[in-house]
Every structure is written in structure tokens, then in C-alpha cells.
Amino acid sequence: MSQMNEITLEIDEKIDDKIEPIIKIEVSRNEVYLVIYSHEDLSIVCWNILFKDPFIENTVKLSEEANFDLHYMCVSNNGELVYISKNGTLKIYDMKCDQKIKLNWNNRKSYDYCTFNSERVLILYNDEHKRFLFYSTQTKNNIWYCVGTFQISTYFEDFRLISISCNNECYLFSNKSIYKWDLNTFMSTKILVIDENIGENIRENIRIIDNEKFICTRIKDKIIIYSVELKIPVASLNLNNDIQPSMLDKYPTLCSLLFSDSMIMKDYWKKYLCQLKKQNDLLPKEFFPSVIRATSEHIFVFIDGNIWKIDLKKTMTNEEYDNDVKINEEMSKMYDHLHILFLNSYMDTVRELFQEAITNYNSKYELKASQNSIEWRITCNDYKIKLQVFKNNVSICTRDYRSFNFPF
């Protein structure tokens, strides 16, 4: 195995000392609040991590609630904690004001998923009835009021919920495919077709992050990047390849997909953080975090009884490990590949080529277009459309699409 470029991450601070074994970690979308669930003492601790010196905002003791075994939790940008037991029981607690919150209308006895969107609306999901409920977090007498409900099974017969983004975009797994469903417009888009077996734990095996330009999906040991504008997958990374993951330090948003408690990434984690031991004497000599929560800016890890906050923005490539020529060539090729696909200046060219290919489709039909040092070639053959990208006459990307499934 060739040597991998080692990465240095700067640790901001150690958040806690020797807390009990942790089962779950969640972070608010604005990264102000960090909630930590400990199964050992059945507690949820809410930390305010906005300042240089984090402090505990509040603690909820689940031991006071009979037979409450945590299944899922989330925390709002204002420190409101929502948690669900394994039997579907829902609890809400305002960690800042130290008070319980009730829902004015709650006709479901169980829930499976909860999150907050960018408009401070609580979204609840019931898997049995395939129903979403929306609650305003404008508190009146410690009560949140329902502002809408929606049953998605009207549109999808058989599906599993993966996650919901802050912009009300719902990601579903159905019929070996991943769909994006807009809860505002009720419009759906097929993102990916998955051939491999995902297993029962959909949310563990599929992770999704998105923005206005790209949808990045991690499926087990692969990361697939989907262009929202082009409506096609434009790049993929294999996490079992020692070279490819090391290049994601240029893309911190993608980097957050690398970190989970999956054993797939254990070796990579050790290599990625090997420099931390040189920079911080408090870290143990050998360690692997048992729990990890990654955002677009930070990684929160549980190491040897402590919670650490690692800043992804301060990630720096260690140049002294860049001596392997072969690795550098592969990295350069992949960087060019990603940069070409990510530059908006090429989007119109690709779109025009595909539209012309679809409109004038016939067997053995080929189109070409060039811009600067980049050449695009589209070939139609056997009901498929092949896109090839060349830089300085060297092939750097090839993608195949079935013509009758193409989204334009």
C-alpha cells in the first residue's frame, strides 16, 4: 500500500473531561449547541460551544422518566432539545429556559425522526403512517402549535426516510433509488440508483449533505456528487482508495462525510489524525473515537472519555509527506477532475451538448465542444449517452447515461 498524505487538523478545545460512555452526539445547525447522550447515567447534556470556553447550558436526566431508551434526538439553534425513545415517545425540553414544552396537537403515539429547518419549524416524522408534522417553535405558555401535516405515502408507496435538510428537502430511499422530495412544492427528483444492498439501517449506511449547487451522498464506502443544475452525478470517490480521501481537505463540506463510527474508516481516521499527537500532548498515544459527529465546519469526537472539537477550516496539508510522485500525479488528476466539474463556467456547455444529443438522438451520434483546455465529447450508442471530458487531450472523466432516463 502506498504512503498516504497525512493531514493535520487543529483542535480548538477539549469540551469535557471524563464523562460517562456516550451513545449519541448531535449539533445544532448553527453549531452553537452540542448535546451529548450518555447511556451510562441516562442523561442528555447540552453544551454551549459558541465561545472559546464552552459551558454546560443544562442537563436532562432520563432516569427520571420510566423506561425511556433514547432512539433519536436533535437540538435547535435556540437550544431546544427534542428526543425520541425507541418506542416512539416524544419529549421536548427548552435547555436555556429550563422548562418542558408540549405540542398542542399530537395525534400520533410514536415518532421516528425529528429535525429543525432554517425557519425554526420542528419537523416530526412517523414511519408507520408515512406522515410529516410541522410545529412552530414560537412558544405560547410552553406550547408549540401545529402549522401543517402531510402524508407522503400519497406519492410514494414504498420508501424509507433518510434525512431532511434545513430547506425542507426530504431525501428518500425507494426501489433501490434515492429521491429528493421538496416538502414545499411536492416535486421529486431521482438522484441516484443504487445496485448494492443497503441493509436495514438506512440512515447509518446513507448520509447526505447538500447546498444550492451539489448533493453529496455517502453510500457505505463511496461518495457520489450530484449536480443540482445539471441533474446528473458528476463525480464519485471510493473511500477504500488511500489516495482519494486524502484530497478532500480542499473540500471541507465533503470531508464531513468521511467521519462516522463505521469501521470502514478506522484506518483512514488514524492516518488522517496522526499529526494531532505531535501538536497536543493531552491526546492518548493510540486512539480511535467511538462516537463522531461531523458538520461542514467541525468534527466532534469522543476520545478516551473526552469530547474534542476539531476545526475543519484549519485543515492543512503536511507538505513533507508529498514526496511520492505517483500519489502526486493521481492527486493532481483528481483535483483537475473535481475543479472542472465544479466550475459553473462549464455548466452551459454540458447542458447544451446533452440537450442537442437528446433532441437529435440516433445511433453512433457524436458531439464535441471545447472551452480553453477542456474538450467535451458526447456519444450516443445502444440507447446510452456517454460523456467524456478531456484536458489537454487526456481523458479525465467518463460517465454513461441511459438516454431514456436522462433528466433533461
Secondary structure, DSSP 8 states (H G I E B T S, - for coil): ------EEEEEEEEEESS---EEEEEE-TTS-EEEEEETTTTEEEEEE-SSSS-EEEEEEEGGGSTT--EEEEEE-TT-EEEEEETT--EEEEETTTTEE-EES----S--SEEEE-TTSEEEEEETTTTEEEEEEEEEETTEEEEEEEEEGGGT-SS-EEEEE-TTSEEEEEETTEEEEEETTT--EEEEEE--S---S-HHHHEEEEE-SSEEEEEETTEEEEEETTTTEEEEEEETTSSHHHHGGGG-HHHHGGG-SS-GGGHHHHHHHTTTHHHH-TTS-SS---SEEEE-SSEEEEEETTEEEEEEEEEEEE-GGG---HHHHHHHHHHHHHHHHHH-GGGHHHHHHHHHHHHHT--TTEEEEEEETTEEEEEEEETTEEEEEEEETTEEEEEEEEEGGG---
